[in-house]
Each structure stands twice: as structure tokens, then as C-alpha cells.
Amino acid sequence: MNMTILKKDTLRKVAIFDIDGTIFRSSLLIELVEVLIELGLFHTKVRAEYEREKVRWLDRKGDYEAYIMAVVGVF
């Protein structure tokens, strides 16, 4: 059996585009907005603009579309 061992200097960067959410089951938009808040590019107060819809969705009282549209509104 021929086994090739990859050394650290032989590793290459790769970009993966998960258009249909097979690998990443959340919305990249939501994650992007959260990172922009963490970096200080968006004020932390904008989170309150979609938090209500997020909680409603998590509690199964609201739908995902209302939640994601609230995030879109912030973006």
C-alpha cells in the first residue's frame, strides 16, 4: 500500500460554495450579519431589529421567511 503523507507546506487553500445548504445548514446572510456586528461594522443595536422574528421562529410561532426578511432589512 502506497501512502502519501501531506506536509503542512503542501496544503492548499480551497473555496467551497454551498449554494443549496448541504454543508452549512444556516443562512450565510445571518452569519455574515453576525460577523459584521462582531467586527463593529454594524452596531449591536441592529440585532434587536431581527431578534424578535428569530425568537418567534425558534419558538415555532413565526416562520423562517419573516426571520430572514428581518435580517435582510438590517443588511
Secondary structure as UniProt FT lines:
FT   HELIX           8..10
FT   TURN            19..20
FT   HELIX           28..38
FT   TURN            39..40
FT   HELIX           44..46
FT   HELIX           47..58
FT   TURN            59..60
FT   HELIX           64..74
//
